[in-house]
Amino acid sequence: MVGGGLARILQAASLGPLLSRLGNKKMRFFIPKINTNDLVFLKDLLEAGVIAPVIDRRYSLSEAAEALRYRETGHAKGKVVLAIEHASEL
């Protein structure tokens, strides 16, 4: 059984894009009360391959404006990620 906090997260993640496309201007943002059990459950799902994050495109931090423009087109099929390089990776 999915924990209460995780259920709210999954519900918001699945309904958010739909509501934004419908033009619902009365959306409320919230910070769910996530507990350790929910995070462990989510970790287990990720490790088992039951769920997987979908990354559409990756951009460097210097390309943030381009990433935002792409995201605003509505064509992204997953997350648009900004990669921040550590000084040791330069």
C-alpha positions in Angstrom: 0.0 0.0 0.0 1.3 3.4 -0.9 1.9 5.7 2.1 -0.3 8.8 2.4 2.5 11.3 1.7 3.7 9.4 -1.3 0.2 9.0 -2.7 -0.2 12.8 -2.5 3.1 13.3 -4.3 2.2 10.9 -7.1 -1.3 12.4 -7.4 0.1 15.9 -7.7 2.8 14.8 -10.2 0.1 13.1 -12.4 -2.6 15.8 -12.2 -0.4 18.9 -12.3 0.4 18.9 -16.0 -3.3 18.2 -16.9 -4.6 21.0 -14.7 -2.0 23.4 -16.0 -3.1 22.6 -19.6 -6.7 23.1 -18.7 -5.9 26.6 -17.5 -6.8 26.1 -13.9 -5.5 29.3 -12.3 -6.7 28.4 -8.8 -4.0 25.7 -8.2 -2.5 25.5 -4.8 1.0 24.6 -4.2 1.8 22.5 -1.1 4.7 20.9 0.6 3.7 17.3 1.4 4.6 15.8 4.8 7.1 13.2 3.6 8.3 10.7 6.1 11.1 8.2 6.1 8.8 5.2 5.2 7.6 7.0 2.1 11.1 7.8 1.0 12.3 4.2 1.5 9.2 3.0 -0.4 10.0 5.3 -3.3 13.7 4.3 -3.2 12.6 0.6 -3.4 10.3 1.3 -6.4 13.1 3.1 -8.2 15.7 0.3 -7.5 13.3 -2.4 -8.6 12.6 -0.6 -11.8 8.9 -0.3 -11.1 9.1 3.5 -11.7 11.8 5.5 -13.5 12.4 9.2 -13.9 12.0 10.4 -17.5 14.6 12.9 -18.5 13.8 14.6 -21.8 16.9 16.9 -22.2 19.9 17.9 -20.2 21.4 21.4 -20.3 24.4 22.9 -18.7 23.8 25.7 -16.3 25.0 28.2 -18.9 22.2 27.0 -21.1 19.5 27.7 -18.5 17.7 30.3 -20.7 17.5 27.8 -23.6 16.2 25.1 -21.3 13.4 27.4 -20.1 12.5 28.3 -23.7 12.3 24.6 -24.5 10.2 23.8 -21.5 7.8 26.6 -22.3 7.2 25.1 -25.8 5.2 22.3 -24.2 7.1 19.7 -26.2 9.0 18.2 -23.3 8.1 14.5 -22.7 9.9 14.3 -19.4 12.0 16.4 -17.1 14.3 19.1 -18.4 17.5 19.0 -16.3 20.1 21.6 -15.6 23.5 20.0 -14.9 25.8 21.8 -12.5 29.4 20.8 -12.9 31.7 20.6 -9.9 35.0 22.5 -10.1 36.9 19.2 -10.2 34.9 18.2 -13.3 36.0 21.3 -15.3 
